């Protein structure tokens, strides 16, 4: 692999995670003015349009045998992932989303044990249990504070969103071996727009729809979602996973919680509680025990690939 591609891939995945770290508080702020599926539809509709000028010189041809996998990847990795993510943001704290998303390696380990009958080592099992305990603490945080307000359900939605993203990563890794990022991103966005259209129509019929009523929060959510979180974020992610291992890409998700908290504190007034910190520490401790490399840094990656 050319060192230039490796450098660009690392820069791309860092960029994607900084953007996605900013998405929970920005989208939660936007959802105060716009319905979740309406935001999702306009986000990917705009992203599809934004991507059209970049298609020049790129083949959009996808082999017939790969369309089912592309549809499968979009359905789980975008439609279900974004649906549960937005529904979770409506009723839970935005700072919970990236911590729960960072637990993807834990779910992969536990899924391998229970569904694939894998027999991982003691460290992976211990790490999975500790990480799972941290997730349980964060998910059930409202109950610990004796203030059940729907946040438990919102946190459960974040877990479902994370599982969708895990499925996407595996499917995308297979497609990325054959296709460039630009056609994959474009078709994913177009398929996602089509998938979200019926849910948008349902919201428009039942709740009324008038773009003239959109304020600064709704417009910011649509523009940020369409240009940054979708067009730039997904392109960077698809590019990175073409040149890096899926496990290496996942390591950079630890950037997300830091960015989320830095934005959520001034924008939404969300402050991490001691219980939240304990849960987060257990999640990262569990991943460290299981994977042995939570301290991983791009410099180490470059050193290994030279």
C-alpha positions as a Markdown table, in Angstrom:
| # | Residue | x | y | z |
|---|---|---|---|---|
| 1 | Unk | 0.0 | 0.0 | 0.0 |
| 2 | Unk | 1.3 | 3.5 | -0.9 |
| 3 | Unk | 2.3 | 5.5 | 2.2 |
| 4 | Unk | 0.3 | 8.4 | 0.7 |
| 5 | Unk | -2.9 | 6.4 | 0.7 |
| 6 | Unk | -2.3 | 5.3 | 4.3 |
| 7 | Unk | -1.7 | 8.9 | 5.4 |
| 8 | Unk | -4.8 | 10.1 | 3.7 |
| 9 | Unk | -6.9 | 7.2 | 5.1 |
| 10 | Unk | -5.8 | 8.1 | 8.6 |
| 11 | Unk | -6.6 | 11.7 | 8.0 |
| 12 | Unk | -10.0 | 10.8 | 6.5 |
| 13 | Unk | -11.0 | 8.6 | 9.5 |
| 14 | Unk | -10.0 | 11.3 | 12.0 |
| 15 | Unk | -12.0 | 13.9 | 10.0 |
| 16 | Unk | -15.0 | 11.6 | 9.9 |
| 17 | Unk | -15.0 | 11.0 | 13.6 |
| 18 | Unk | -14.6 | 14.6 | 14.5 |
| 19 | Unk | -17.6 | 15.4 | 12.4 |
| 20 | Unk | -19.6 | 12.5 | 13.8 |
| 21 | Unk | -18.6 | 13.5 | 17.3 |
| 22 | Unk | -20.3 | 16.8 | 16.7 |
| 23 | Unk | -23.5 | 15.3 | 15.3 |
| 24 | Unk | -25.3 | 14.2 | 18.5 |
| 25 | Unk | -25.6 | 17.6 | 20.1 |
| 26 | Unk | -26.1 | 19.4 | 16.8 |
| 27 | Unk | -28.9 | 17.0 | 15.7 |
| 28 | Unk | -30.5 | 17.0 | 19.2 |
| 29 | Unk | -30.6 | 20.8 | 19.0 |
| 30 | Unk | -32.1 | 20.6 | 15.5 |
| 31 | Unk | -34.7 | 18.0 | 16.6 |
| 32 | Unk | -36.3 | 20.7 | 18.8 |
| 33 | Unk | -37.7 | 22.2 | 15.6 |
| 34 | Unk | -37.9 | 19.3 | 13.1 |
| 35 | Unk | -39.3 | 15.8 | 13.2 |
| 36 | Unk | -36.7 | 13.0 | 13.1 |
| 37 | Unk | -37.6 | 11.3 | 9.8 |
| 38 | Unk | -38.1 | 14.7 | 8.1 |
| 39 | Unk | -34.6 | 15.6 | 9.2 |
| 40 | Unk | -33.3 | 12.2 | 8.0 |
| 41 | Unk | -35.0 | 12.5 | 4.6 |
| 42 | Unk | -33.8 | 16.1 | 3.9 |
| 43 | Unk | -30.3 | 15.2 | 5.2 |
| 44 | Unk | -29.7 | 12.4 | 2.7 |
| 45 | Unk | -31.7 | 14.1 | -0.1 |
| 46 | Unk | -29.3 | 17.1 | 0.2 |
| 47 | Unk | -26.3 | 14.9 | 0.5 |
| 48 | Unk | -27.3 | 13.1 | -2.7 |
| 49 | Unk | -27.5 | 16.4 | -4.6 |
| 50 | Unk | -24.2 | 17.7 | -3.1 |
| 51 | Unk | -22.5 | 14.5 | -4.4 |
| 52 | Unk | -23.6 | 14.8 | -8.0 |
| 53 | Unk | -20.8 | 17.2 | -9.2 |
| 54 | Unk | -18.2 | 14.7 | -7.8 |
| 55 | Unk | -19.5 | 11.9 | -9.9 |
| 56 | Unk | -17.8 | 13.1 | -13.1 |
| 57 | Unk | -15.2 | 10.7 | -14.2 |
| 58 | Unk | -16.3 | 7.9 | -11.9 |
| 59 | Unk | -18.2 | 4.8 | -12.9 |
| 60 | Unk | -21.5 | 4.4 | -11.1 |
| 61 | Unk | -21.8 | 0.8 | -12.3 |
| 62 | Unk | -22.5 | -1.8 | -9.6 |
| 63 | Unk | -22.6 | -5.4 | -10.5 |
| 64 | Unk | -26.0 | -7.1 | -10.1 |
| 65 | Unk | -24.6 | -9.6 | -7.7 |
| 66 | Unk | -23.5 | -6.7 | -5.3 |
| 67 | Unk | -26.8 | -4.8 | -5.2 |
| 68 | Unk | -28.3 | -7.0 | -2.5 |
| 69 | Unk | -25.3 | -6.4 | -0.3 |
| 70 | Unk | -25.4 | -2.6 | -1.0 |
| 71 | Unk | -29.1 | -2.5 | -0.2 |
| 72 | Unk | -28.5 | -4.6 | 3.0 |
| 73 | Unk | -25.6 | -2.2 | 4.0 |
| 74 | Unk | -27.7 | 0.9 | 3.4 |
| 75 | Unk | -30.7 | -0.5 | 5.2 |
| 76 | Unk | -28.9 | -1.4 | 8.4 |
| 77 | Unk | -26.0 | 1.1 | 8.3 |
| 78 | Unk | -28.0 | 4.2 | 7.3 |
| 79 | Unk | -31.8 | 3.7 | 7.5 |
| 80 | Unk | -32.0 | 1.7 | 10.8 |
| 81 | Unk | -28.9 | 3.3 | 12.3 |
| 82 | Unk | -30.0 | 6.9 | 11.7 |
| 83 | Unk | -33.6 | 6.1 | 12.6 |
| 84 | Unk | -32.7 | 4.7 | 16.0 |
| 85 | Unk | -30.1 | 7.4 | 16.5 |
| 86 | Unk | -32.5 | 10.3 | 15.9 |
| 87 | Unk | -35.3 | 8.6 | 18.0 |
| 88 | Unk | -32.7 | 8.2 | 20.8 |
| 89 | Unk | -31.6 | 11.8 | 20.6 |
| 90 | Unk | -35.2 | 13.0 | 21.1 |
| 91 | Unk | -35.5 | 11.4 | 24.6 |
| 92 | Unk | -31.9 | 10.9 | 25.8 |
| 93 | Unk | -28.8 | 12.9 | 26.4 |
| 94 | Unk | -26.6 | 13.4 | 23.3 |
| 95 | Unk | -23.4 | 12.6 | 25.3 |
| 96 | Unk | -24.7 | 9.0 | 25.8 |
| 97 | Unk | -24.7 | 8.3 | 22.0 |
| 98 | Unk | -20.9 | 8.2 | 21.3 |
| 99 | Unk | -20.1 | 6.3 | 24.4 |
| 100 | Unk | -22.6 | 3.6 | 23.5 |
| 101 | Unk | -21.3 | 3.7 | 19.9 |
| 102 | Unk | -17.8 | 3.2 | 21.1 |
| 103 | Unk | -18.8 | -0.1 | 22.6 |
| 104 | Unk | -19.1 | -1.7 | 19.2 |
| 105 | Unk | -16.1 | -4.0 | 19.8 |
| 106 | Unk | -17.9 | -5.3 | 23.0 |
| 107 | Unk | -21.0 | -6.2 | 21.0 |
| 108 | Unk | -18.8 | -7.9 | 18.4 |
| 109 | Unk | -17.1 | -10.0 | 21.0 |
| 110 | Unk | -20.3 | -11.0 | 22.8 |
| 111 | Unk | -22.1 | -11.7 | 19.5 |
| 112 | Unk | -19.3 | -14.0 | 18.5 |
| 113 | Unk | -19.6 | -15.9 | 21.8 |
| 114 | Unk | -23.4 | -16.3 | 21.8 |
| 115 | Unk | -24.3 | -16.5 | 18.2 |
| 116 | Unk | -21.2 | -17.8 | 16.4 |
| 117 | Unk | -20.1 | -20.1 | 19.3 |
| 118 | Unk | -16.6 | -18.6 | 19.2 |
| 119 | Unk | -14.3 | -19.3 | 22.1 |
| 120 | Unk | -12.3 | -16.1 | 22.8 |
| 121 | Unk | -9.6 | -15.9 | 25.4 |
| 122 | Unk | -10.1 | -15.0 | 29.0 |
| 123 | Unk | -9.1 | -11.4 | 28.4 |
| 124 | Unk | -11.7 | -10.9 | 25.7 |
| 125 | Unk | -14.4 | -12.4 | 27.8 |
| 126 | Unk | -13.4 | -10.4 | 30.9 |
| 127 | Unk | -13.2 | -7.2 | 28.8 |
| 128 | Unk | -16.5 | -7.9 | 27.2 |
| 129 | Unk | -18.2 | -8.3 | 30.6 |
| 130 | Unk | -16.6 | -5.1 | 32.0 |
| 131 | Unk | -17.5 | -3.1 | 29.0 |
| 132 | Unk | -21.1 | -4.5 | 29.0 |
| 133 | Unk | -21.4 | -3.4 | 32.7 |
| 134 | Unk | -20.4 | 0.1 | 31.7 |
| 135 | Unk | -23.0 | 0.2 | 29.0 |
| 136 | Unk | -25.7 | -1.1 | 31.4 |
| 137 | Unk | -24.8 | 1.7 | 33.8 |
| 138 | Unk | -25.1 | 4.4 | 31.1 |
| 139 | Unk | -28.3 | 2.9 | 29.6 |
| 140 | Unk | -29.9 | 2.6 | 33.1 |
| 141 | Unk | -28.6 | 5.9 | 34.3 |
| 142 | Unk | -32.0 | 7.5 | 34.6 |
| 143 | Unk | -33.2 | 4.7 | 36.9 |
| 144 | Unk | -30.1 | 5.1 | 39.1 |
| 145 | Unk | -31.1 | 8.7 | 39.6 |
| 146 | Unk | -34.7 | 7.7 | 40.2 |
| 147 | Unk | -35.9 | 9.9 | 37.4 |
| 148 | Unk | -37.3 | 7.6 | 34.6 |
| 149 | Unk | -38.2 | 10.0 | 31.8 |
| 150 | Unk | -37.8 | 7.9 | 28.7 |
| 151 | Unk | -34.0 | 8.2 | 28.6 |
| 152 | Unk | -33.7 | 4.4 | 29.2 |
| 153 | Unk | -35.6 | 3.8 | 26.0 |
| 154 | Unk | -33.5 | 6.5 | 24.2 |
| 155 | Unk | -30.3 | 4.8 | 25.3 |
| 156 | Unk | -31.7 | 1.4 | 24.1 |
| 157 | Unk | -32.2 | 3.1 | 20.7 |
| 158 | Unk | -28.6 | 4.1 | 20.7 |
| 159 | Unk | -27.6 | 0.4 | 21.2 |
| 160 | Unk | -29.7 | -0.6 | 18.2 |
| 161 | Unk | -28.2 | 2.2 | 16.2 |
| 162 | Unk | -24.7 | 0.9 | 17.1 |
| 163 | Unk | -25.6 | -2.6 | 16.0 |
| 164 | Unk | -26.7 | -1.2 | 12.6 |
| 165 | Unk | -23.3 | 0.5 | 12.2 |
| 166 | Unk | -21.5 | -2.7 | 13.1 |
| 167 | Unk | -23.3 | -4.5 | 10.4 |
| 168 | Unk | -22.5 | -1.7 | 7.9 |
| 169 | Unk | -18.8 | -1.9 | 8.6 |
| 170 | Unk | -18.6 | -5.6 | 7.7 |
| 171 | Unk | -20.7 | -5.2 | 4.6 |
| 172 | Unk | -18.8 | -2.1 | 3.5 |
| 173 | Unk | -15.4 | -3.8 | 3.9 |
| 174 | Unk | -16.4 | -6.4 | 1.3 |
| 175 | Unk | -17.8 | -3.8 | -1.2 |
| 176 | Unk | -14.8 | -1.4 | -0.7 |
| 177 | Unk | -12.5 | -4.1 | -2.1 |
| 178 | Unk | -14.2 | -3.8 | -5.5 |
| 179 | Unk | -15.5 | -0.2 | -5.7 |
| 180 | Unk | -14.3 | 3.3 | -5.2 |
| 181 | Unk | -15.8 | 5.3 | -2.3 |
| 182 | Unk | -17.6 | 7.9 | -4.5 |
| 183 | Unk | -20.1 | 5.5 | -6.2 |
| 184 | Unk | -20.7 | 3.6 | -3.0 |
| 185 | Unk | -21.5 | 6.9 | -1.1 |
| 186 | Unk | -23.7 | 8.1 | -3.9 |
| 187 | Unk | -25.8 | 5.0 | -4.2 |
| 188 | Unk | -26.0 | 4.7 | -0.4 |
| 189 | Unk | -27.3 | 8.2 | -0.1 |
| 190 | Unk | -29.8 | 7.7 | -3.0 |
| 191 | Unk | -31.1 | 4.5 | -1.5 |
| 192 | Unk | -31.3 | 6.1 | 2.0 |
| 193 | Unk | -33.3 | 9.0 | 0.6 |
| 194 | Unk | -35.8 | 6.5 | -1.0 |
| 195 | Unk | -36.0 | 4.5 | 2.2 |
| 196 | Unk | -36.7 | 7.6 | 4.3 |
| 197 | Unk | -39.3 | 9.1 | 1.9 |
| 198 | Unk | -42.3 | 7.0 | 3.2 |
| 199 | Unk | -41.5 | 7.8 | 6.8 |
| 200 | Unk | -41.1 | 11.5 | 5.9 |
| 201 | Unk | -44.5 | 11.5 | 4.1 |
| 202 | Unk | -46.1 | 9.8 | 7.2 |
| 203 | Unk | -44.7 | 12.6 | 9.5 |
| 204 | Unk | -45.8 | 15.3 | 7.0 |
| 205 | Unk | -49.4 | 13.9 | 6.8 |
| 206 | Unk | -49.8 | 13.3 | 10.6 |
| 207 | Unk | -47.9 | 16.3 | 11.9 |
| 208 | Unk | -48.1 | 18.8 | 9.1 |
| 209 | Unk | -45.2 | 20.0 | 7.1 |
| 210 | Unk | -44.2 | 23.5 | 6.1 |
| 211 | Unk | -40.6 | 24.4 | 5.3 |
| 212 | Unk | -41.4 | 28.1 | 6.0 |
| 213 | Unk | -41.7 | 27.1 | 9.7 |
| 214 | Unk | -38.1 | 25.9 | 9.8 |
| 215 | Unk | -36.0 | 28.0 | 12.1 |
| 216 | Unk | -32.2 | 28.3 | 12.4 |
| 217 | Unk | -32.0 | 25.0 | 14.4 |
| 218 | Unk | -33.8 | 22.9 | 11.7 |
| 219 | Unk | -31.9 | 24.5 | 8.8 |
| 220 | Unk | -28.6 | 24.0 | 10.6 |
| 221 | Unk | -29.4 | 20.4 | 11.2 |
| 222 | Unk | -30.3 | 19.8 | 7.5 |
| 223 | Unk | -27.2 | 21.7 | 6.2 |
| 224 | Unk | -24.8 | 20.1 | 8.7 |
| 225 | Unk | -26.3 | 16.7 | 8.1 |
| 226 | Unk | -26.3 | 16.9 | 4.3 |
| 227 | Unk | -22.9 | 18.5 | 3.8 |
| 228 | Unk | -20.8 | 17.5 | 6.8 |
| 229 | Unk | -22.2 | 14.5 | 8.6 |
| 230 | Unk | -23.3 | 12.8 | 5.3 |
| 231 | Unk | -21.3 | 13.9 | 2.3 |
| 232 | Unk | -17.9 | 14.6 | 3.9 |
| 233 | Unk | -18.3 | 12.2 | 6.8 |
| 234 | Unk | -19.4 | 9.1 | 4.9 |
| 235 | Unk | -16.9 | 9.8 | 2.0 |
| 236 | Unk | -14.0 | 10.0 | 4.5 |
| 237 | Unk | -15.2 | 6.8 | 6.3 |
| 238 | Unk | -15.7 | 4.9 | 3.0 |
| 239 | Unk | -12.2 | 6.0 | 1.8 |
| 240 | Unk | -10.6 | 5.1 | 5.1 |
| 241 | Unk | -12.1 | 1.6 | 5.3 |
| 242 | Unk | -10.8 | 0.9 | 1.8 |
| 243 | Unk | -7.2 | 1.2 | 3.0 |
| 244 | Unk | -7.5 | 0.3 | 6.7 |
| 245 | Unk | -8.7 | -2.7 | 8.5 |
| 246 | Unk | -12.2 | -2.4 | 10.0 |
| 247 | Unk | -10.8 | -2.9 | 13.5 |
| 248 | Unk | -8.3 | -0.1 | 12.9 |
| 249 | Unk | -11.0 | 2.3 | 11.7 |
| 250 | Unk | -13.1 | 1.4 | 14.8 |
| 251 | Unk | -10.3 | 2.5 | 17.1 |
| 252 | Unk | -10.7 | 6.1 | 16.0 |
| 253 | Unk | -14.3 | 6.2 | 17.4 |
| 254 | Unk | -12.7 | 7.2 | 20.7 |
| 255 | Unk | -12.5 | 10.7 | 19.3 |
| 256 | Unk | -16.2 | 11.0 | 19.2 |
| 257 | Unk | -17.1 | 11.3 | 22.9 |
| 258 | Unk | -14.6 | 14.0 | 23.5 |
| 259 | Unk | -15.9 | 16.2 | 20.6 |
| 260 | Unk | -19.5 | 15.5 | 21.7 |
| 261 | Unk | -19.0 | 16.6 | 25.3 |
| 262 | Unk | -17.1 | 19.8 | 24.1 |
| 263 | Unk | -20.1 | 20.8 | 22.0 |
| 264 | Unk | -22.9 | 19.5 | 24.1 |
| 265 | Unk | -21.9 | 21.4 | 27.2 |
| 266 | Unk | -22.3 | 24.9 | 25.8 |
| 267 | Unk | -25.0 | 24.1 | 23.2 |
| 268 | Unk | -27.3 | 21.9 | 25.3 |
| 269 | Unk | -26.0 | 22.3 | 28.9 |
| 270 | Unk | -25.4 | 18.6 | 29.2 |
| 271 | Unk | -22.8 | 17.9 | 31.9 |
| 272 | Unk | -21.3 | 14.4 | 32.5 |
| 273 | Unk | -22.4 | 13.1 | 35.9 |
| 274 | Unk | -20.2 | 10.9 | 38.1 |
| 275 | Unk | -22.2 | 7.9 | 37.2 |
| 276 | Unk | -21.8 | 8.6 | 33.5 |
| 277 | Unk | -18.0 | 8.9 | 34.0 |
| 278 | Unk | -17.9 | 5.6 | 35.8 |
| 279 | Unk | -19.9 | 3.9 | 33.0 |
| 280 | Unk | -17.6 | 5.4 | 30.3 |
| 281 | Unk | -14.5 | 4.4 | 32.2 |
| 282 | Unk | -15.8 | 0.8 | 32.4 |
| 283 | Unk | -16.6 | 0.8 | 28.7 |
| 284 | Unk | -13.1 | 1.9 | 27.7 |
| 285 | Unk | -11.5 | -0.3 | 30.3 |
| 286 | Unk | -13.4 | -3.3 | 28.9 |
| 287 | Unk | -12.2 | -2.5 | 25.4 |
| 288 | Unk | -8.6 | -2.1 | 26.6 |
| 289 | Unk | -8.6 | -5.4 | 28.4 |
| 290 | Unk | -10.3 | -7.2 | 25.4 |
| 291 | Unk | -8.3 | -5.5 | 22.6 |
| 292 | Unk | -5.2 | -4.4 | 24.5 |
| 293 | Unk | -4.8 | -1.2 | 22.5 |
| 294 | Unk | -7.2 | 1.5 | 23.5 |
| 295 | Unk | -4.1 | 3.8 | 23.6 |
| 296 | Unk | -3.6 | 3.2 | 19.9 |
| 297 | Unk | -2.4 | 6.2 | 17.9 |
| 298 | Unk | -2.0 | 6.8 | 14.2 |
| 299 | Unk | 1.7 | 7.0 | 14.6 |
| 300 | Unk | 1.8 | 3.3 | 15.8 |
| 301 | Unk | -0.3 | 2.4 | 12.7 |
| 302 | Unk | 2.1 | 4.1 | 10.4 |
| 303 | Unk | 5.1 | 2.4 | 12.1 |
| 304 | Unk | 3.5 | -1.0 | 11.6 |
| 305 | Unk | 2.8 | -0.4 | 7.9 |
| 306 | Unk | 6.2 | 0.9 | 6.8 |
